[in-house]
């Protein structure tokens, strides 16, 4: 059975948020050495 469109959208949003958080953390990590 296919996941509902809402489930897919929620998953994509969650993945995008996680990716954004990783970028922010990486940016802060780099800034600490500059």
CHARMM-style PDB file with segment names, atoms N, HN, CA, C and O in Angstrom:
ATOM      1  N   UNK     1       0.845  -1.199   0.000  1.00  0.00      PROA
ATOM      2  CA  UNK     1       0.000   0.000   0.000  1.00  0.00      PROA
ATOM      3  C   UNK     1       0.879   1.247   0.000  1.00  0.00      PROA
ATOM      4  O   UNK     1       1.839   1.342   0.765  1.00  0.00      PROA
ATOM      5  N   UNK     2       0.547   2.184  -0.852  1.00  0.00      PROA
ATOM      6  HN  UNK     2      -0.232   2.106  -1.473  1.00  0.00      PROA
ATOM      7  CA  UNK     2       1.343   3.410  -0.941  1.00  0.00      PROA
ATOM      8  C   UNK     2       1.075   4.317   0.248  1.00  0.00      PROA
ATOM      9  O   UNK     2      -0.040   4.381   0.766  1.00  0.00      PROA
ATOM     10  N   UNK     3       2.112   5.010   0.665  1.00  0.00      PROA
ATOM     11  HN  UNK     3       3.018   4.958   0.244  1.00  0.00      PROA
ATOM     12  CA  UNK     3       1.940   5.993   1.738  1.00  0.00      PROA
ATOM     13  C   UNK     3       1.096   7.139   1.199  1.00  0.00      PROA
ATOM     14  O   UNK     3       1.116   7.439   0.005  1.00  0.00      PROA
ATOM     15  N   UNK     4       0.361   7.767   2.096  1.00  0.00      PROA
ATOM     16  HN  UNK     4       0.345   7.523   3.065  1.00  0.00      PROA
ATOM     17  CA  UNK     4      -0.455   8.901   1.655  1.00  0.00      PROA
ATOM     18  C   UNK     4       0.447  10.067   1.281  1.00  0.00      PROA
ATOM     19  O   UNK     4       1.597  10.142   1.716  1.00  0.00      PROA
ATOM     20  N   UNK     5      -0.076  10.964   0.483  1.00  0.00      PROA
ATOM     21  HN  UNK     5      -1.010  10.904   0.130  1.00  0.00      PROA
ATOM     22  CA  UNK     5       0.699  12.124   0.045  1.00  0.00      PROA
ATOM     23  C   UNK     5       1.146  12.942   1.251  1.00  0.00      PROA
ATOM     24  O   UNK     5       2.257  13.471   1.269  1.00  0.00      PROA
ATOM     25  N   UNK     6       0.278  13.049   2.263  1.00  0.00      PROA
ATOM     26  HN  UNK     6      -0.625  12.620   2.249  1.00  0.00      PROA
ATOM     27  CA  UNK     6       0.615  13.822   3.459  1.00  0.00      PROA
ATOM     28  C   UNK     6       1.800  13.188   4.183  1.00  0.00      PROA
ATOM     29  O   UNK     6       2.688  13.896   4.660  1.00  0.00      PROA
ATOM     30  N   UNK     7       1.818  11.857   4.268  1.00  0.00      PROA
ATOM     31  HN  UNK     7       1.097  11.282   3.881  1.00  0.00      PROA
ATOM     32  CA  UNK     7       2.933  11.165   4.921  1.00  0.00      PROA
ATOM     33  C   UNK     7       4.233  11.452   4.186  1.00  0.00      PROA
ATOM     34  O   UNK     7       5.269  11.686   4.807  1.00  0.00      PROA
ATOM     35  N   UNK     8       4.169  11.433   2.859  1.00  0.00      PROA
ATOM     36  HN  UNK     8       3.327  11.243   2.355  1.00  0.00      PROA
ATOM     37  CA  UNK     8       5.364  11.695   2.055  1.00  0.00      PROA
ATOM     38  C   UNK     8       5.841  13.124   2.272  1.00  0.00      PROA
ATOM     39  O   UNK     8       7.037  13.365   2.440  1.00  0.00      PROA
ATOM     40  N   UNK     9       4.903  14.078   2.269  1.00  0.00      PROA
ATOM     41  HN  UNK     9       3.932  13.883   2.133  1.00  0.00      PROA
ATOM     42  CA  UNK     9       5.266  15.479   2.478  1.00  0.00      PROA
ATOM     43  C   UNK     9       5.889  15.672   3.855  1.00  0.00      PROA
ATOM     44  O   UNK     9       6.880  16.388   4.000  1.00  0.00      PROA
ATOM     45  N   UNK    10       5.303  15.027   4.871  1.00  0.00      PROA
ATOM     46  HN  UNK    10       4.498  14.445   4.753  1.00  0.00      PROA
ATOM     47  CA  UNK    10       5.841  15.151   6.229  1.00  0.00      PROA
ATOM     48  C   UNK    10       7.264  14.606   6.288  1.00  0.00      PROA
ATOM     49  O   UNK    10       8.131  15.188   6.940  1.00  0.00      PROA
ATOM     50  N   UNK    11       7.499  13.486   5.605  1.00  0.00      PROA
ATOM     51  HN  UNK    11       6.794  13.013   5.076  1.00  0.00      PROA
ATOM     52  CA  UNK    11       8.831  12.884   5.598  1.00  0.00      PROA
ATOM     53  C   UNK    11       9.833  13.803   4.918  1.00  0.00      PROA
ATOM     54  O   UNK    11      10.947  13.992   5.405  1.00  0.00      PROA
ATOM     55  N   UNK    12       9.426  14.374   3.786  1.00  0.00      PROA
ATOM     56  HN  UNK    12       8.521  14.221   3.391  1.00  0.00      PROA
ATOM     57  CA  UNK    12      10.315  15.288   3.062  1.00  0.00      PROA
ATOM     58  C   UNK    12      10.632  16.506   3.916  1.00  0.00      PROA
ATOM     59  O   UNK    12      11.777  16.954   3.965  1.00  0.00      PROA
ATOM     60  N   UNK    13       9.612  17.044   4.592  1.00  0.00      PROA
ATOM     61  HN  UNK    13       8.681  16.679   4.552  1.00  0.00      PROA
ATOM     62  CA  UNK    13       9.828  18.220   5.442  1.00  0.00      PROA
ATOM     63  C   UNK    13      10.777  17.878   6.579  1.00  0.00      PROA
ATOM     64  O   UNK    13      11.665  18.665   6.906  1.00  0.00      PROA
ATOM     65  N   UNK    14      10.598  16.707   7.183  1.00  0.00      PROA
ATOM     66  HN  UNK    14       9.877  16.067   6.917  1.00  0.00      PROA
ATOM     67  CA  UNK    14      11.457  16.289   8.291  1.00  0.00      PROA
ATOM     68  C   UNK    14      12.891  16.126   7.802  1.00  0.00      PROA
ATOM     69  O   UNK    14      13.828  16.533   8.488  1.00  0.00      PROA
ATOM     70  N   UNK    15      13.073  15.531   6.619  1.00  0.00      PROA
ATOM     71  HN  UNK    15      12.312  15.200   6.062  1.00  0.00      PROA
ATOM     72  CA  UNK    15      14.412  15.339   6.069  1.00  0.00      PROA
ATOM     73  C   UNK    15      15.056  16.673   5.742  1.00  0.00      PROA
ATOM     74  O   UNK    15      16.250  16.861   5.975  1.00  0.00      PROA
ATOM     75  N   UNK    16      14.277  17.599   5.206  1.00  0.00      PROA
ATOM     76  HN  UNK    16      13.307  17.446   5.017  1.00  0.00      PROA
ATOM     77  CA  UNK    16      14.814  18.912   4.871  1.00  0.00      PROA
ATOM     78  C   UNK    16      15.235  19.645   6.130  1.00  0.00      PROA
ATOM     79  O   UNK    16      16.259  20.329   6.137  1.00  0.00      PROA
ATOM     80  N   UNK    17      14.451  19.509   7.207  1.00  0.00      PROA
ATOM     81  HN  UNK    17      13.620  18.954   7.202  1.00  0.00      PROA
ATOM     82  CA  UNK    17      14.780  20.171   8.467  1.00  0.00      PROA
ATOM     83  C   UNK    17      16.076  19.594   9.025  1.00  0.00      PROA
ATOM     84  O   UNK    17      16.938  20.331   9.504  1.00  0.00      PROA
ATOM     85  N   UNK    18      16.205  18.273   8.958  1.00  0.00      PROA
ATOM     86  HN  UNK    18      15.505  17.675   8.568  1.00  0.00      PROA
ATOM     87  CA  UNK    18      17.417  17.631   9.460  1.00  0.00      PROA
ATOM     88  C   UNK    18      18.630  18.091   8.659  1.00  0.00      PROA
ATOM     89  O   UNK    18      19.686  18.377   9.223  1.00  0.00      PROA
ATOM     90  N   UNK    19      18.469  18.159   7.344  1.00  0.00      PROA
ATOM     91  HN  UNK    19      17.611  17.927   6.886  1.00  0.00      PROA
ATOM     92  CA  UNK    19      19.560  18.600   6.467  1.00  0.00      PROA
ATOM     93  C   UNK    19      19.938  20.039   6.785  1.00  0.00      PROA
ATOM     94  O   UNK    19      21.120  20.383   6.823  1.00  0.00      PROA
ATOM     95  N   UNK    20      18.932  20.880   7.012  1.00  0.00      PROA
ATOM     96  HN  UNK    20      17.972  20.601   6.981  1.00  0.00      PROA
ATOM     97  CA  UNK    20      19.181  22.288   7.335  1.00  0.00      PROA
ATOM     98  C   UNK    20      19.922  22.396   8.664  1.00  0.00      PROA
ATOM     99  O   UNK    20      20.846  23.198   8.800  1.00  0.00      PROA
ATOM    100  N   UNK    21      19.515  21.590   9.642  1.00  0.00      PROA
ATOM    101  HN  UNK    21      18.764  20.939   9.532  1.00  0.00      PROA
ATOM    102  CA  UNK    21      20.175  21.612  10.953  1.00  0.00      PROA
ATOM    103  C   UNK    21      21.631  21.179  10.824  1.00  0.00      PROA
ATOM    104  O   UNK    21      22.500  21.733  11.496  1.00  0.00      PROA
ATOM    105  N   UNK    22      21.904  20.206   9.977  1.00  0.00      PROA
ATOM    106  HN  UNK    22      21.198  19.756   9.431  1.00  0.00      PROA
ATOM    107  CA  UNK    22      23.284  19.754   9.774  1.00  0.00      PROA
ATOM    108  C   UNK    22      24.116  20.861   9.145  1.00  0.00      PROA
ATOM    109  O   UNK    22      25.270  21.068   9.521  1.00  0.00      PROA
ATOM    110  N   UNK    23      23.525  21.578   8.181  1.00  0.00      PROA
ATOM    111  HN  UNK    23      22.587  21.410   7.876  1.00  0.00      PROA
ATOM    112  CA  UNK    23      24.247  22.682   7.544  1.00  0.00      PROA
ATOM    113  C   UNK    23      24.549  23.773   8.557  1.00  0.00      PROA
ATOM    114  O   UNK    23      25.653  24.316   8.573  1.00  0.00      PROA
ATOM    115  N   UNK    24      23.579  24.099   9.404  1.00  0.00      PROA
ATOM    116  HN  UNK    24      22.681  23.658   9.391  1.00  0.00      PROA
ATOM    117  CA  UNK    24      23.765  25.141  10.411  1.00  0.00      PROA
ATOM    118  C   UNK    24      24.865  24.727  11.384  1.00  0.00      PROA
ATOM    119  O   UNK    24      25.718  25.539  11.741  1.00  0.00      PROA
ATOM    120  N   UNK    25      24.848  23.468  11.810  1.00  0.00      PROA
ATOM    121  HN  UNK    25      24.155  22.808  11.520  1.00  0.00      PROA
ATOM    122  CA  UNK    25      25.857  22.971  12.743  1.00  0.00      PROA
ATOM    123  C   UNK    25      27.234  23.018  12.103  1.00  0.00      PROA
ATOM    124  O   UNK    25      28.210  23.405  12.746  1.00  0.00      PROA
ATOM    125  N   UNK    26      27.314  22.622  10.832  1.00  0.00      PROA
ATOM    126  HN  UNK    26      26.521  22.308  10.310  1.00  0.00      PROA
ATOM    127  CA  UNK    26      28.590  22.640  10.117  1.00  0.00      PROA
ATOM    128  C   UNK    26      29.094  24.068   9.983  1.00  0.00      PROA
ATOM    129  O   UNK    26      30.292  24.318  10.114  1.00  0.00      PROA
ATOM    130  N   UNK    27      28.186  25.011   9.724  1.00  0.00      PROA
ATOM    131  HN  UNK    27      27.212  24.807   9.618  1.00  0.00      PROA
ATOM    132  CA  UNK    27      28.559  26.417   9.603  1.00  0.00      PROA
ATOM    133  C   UNK    27      29.120  26.956  10.910  1.00  0.00      PROA
ATOM    134  O   UNK    27      30.115  27.682  10.911  1.00  0.00      PROA
ATOM    135  N   UNK    28      28.485  26.603  12.022  1.00  0.00      PROA
ATOM    136  HN  UNK    28      27.678  26.014  12.021  1.00  0.00      PROA
ATOM    137  CA  UNK    28      28.958  27.055  13.332  1.00  0.00      PROA
ATOM    138  C   UNK    28      30.317  26.430  13.638  1.00  0.00      PROA
ATOM    139  O   UNK    28      31.192  27.080  14.209  1.00  0.00      PROA
ATOM    140  N   UNK    29      30.486  25.171  13.256  1.00  0.00      PROA
ATOM    141  HN  UNK    29      29.775  24.643  12.792  1.00  0.00      PROA
ATOM    142  CA  UNK    29      31.741  24.464  13.494  1.00  0.00      PROA
ATOM    143  C   UNK    29      32.876  25.137  12.732  1.00  0.00      PROA
ATOM    144  O   UNK    29      33.966  25.327  13.272  1.00  0.00      PROA
ATOM    145  N   UNK    30      32.619  25.497  11.480  1.00  0.00      PROA
ATOM    146  HN  UNK    30      31.734  25.343  11.041  1.00  0.00      PROA
ATOM    147  CA  UNK    30      33.643  26.163  10.663  1.00  0.00      PROA
ATOM    148  C   UNK    30      33.956  27.550  11.220  1.00  0.00      PROA
ATOM    149  O   UNK    30      35.115  27.963  11.251  1.00  0.00      PROA
ATOM    150  N   UNK    31      32.922  28.267  11.659  1.00  0.00      PROA
ATOM    151  HN  UNK    31      31.980  27.932  11.634  1.00  0.00      PROA
ATOM    152  CA  UNK    31      33.116  29.616  12.165  1.00  0.00      PROA
ATOM    153  C   UNK    31      33.996  29.611  13.414  1.00  0.00      PROA
ATOM    154  O   UNK    31      34.709  30.580  13.674  1.00  0.00      PROA
ATOM    155  N   UNK    32      33.951  28.542  14.178  1.00  0.00      PROA
ATOM    156  HN  UNK    32      33.372  27.754  13.967  1.00  0.00      PROA
ATOM    157  CA  UNK    32      34.727  28.461  15.415  1.00  0.00      PROA
ATOM    158  C   UNK    32      36.223  28.484  15.120  1.00  0.00      PROA
ATOM    159  O   UNK    32      37.021  28.858  15.980  1.00  0.00      PROA
ATOM    160  N   UNK    33      36.607  28.084  13.906  1.00  0.00      PROA
ATOM    161  HN  UNK    33      35.959  27.780  13.207  1.00  0.00      PROA
ATOM    162  CA  UNK    33      38.030  28.018  13.558  1.00  0.00      PROA
ATOM    163  C   UNK    33      38.497  29.218  12.753  1.00  0.00      PROA
ATOM    164  O   UNK    33      39.677  29.339  12.424  1.00  0.00      PROA
ATOM    165  N   UNK    34      37.539  30.120  12.434  1.00  0.00      PROA
ATOM    166  HN  UNK    34      36.581  30.021  12.701  1.00  0.00      PROA
ATOM    167  CA  UNK    34      37.919  31.297  11.637  1.00  0.00      PROA
ATOM    168  C   UNK    34      38.220  32.457  12.575  1.00  0.00      PROA
ATOM    169  OT1 UNK    34      38.560  33.548  12.118  1.00  0.00      PROA
TER     170      UNK     34
END
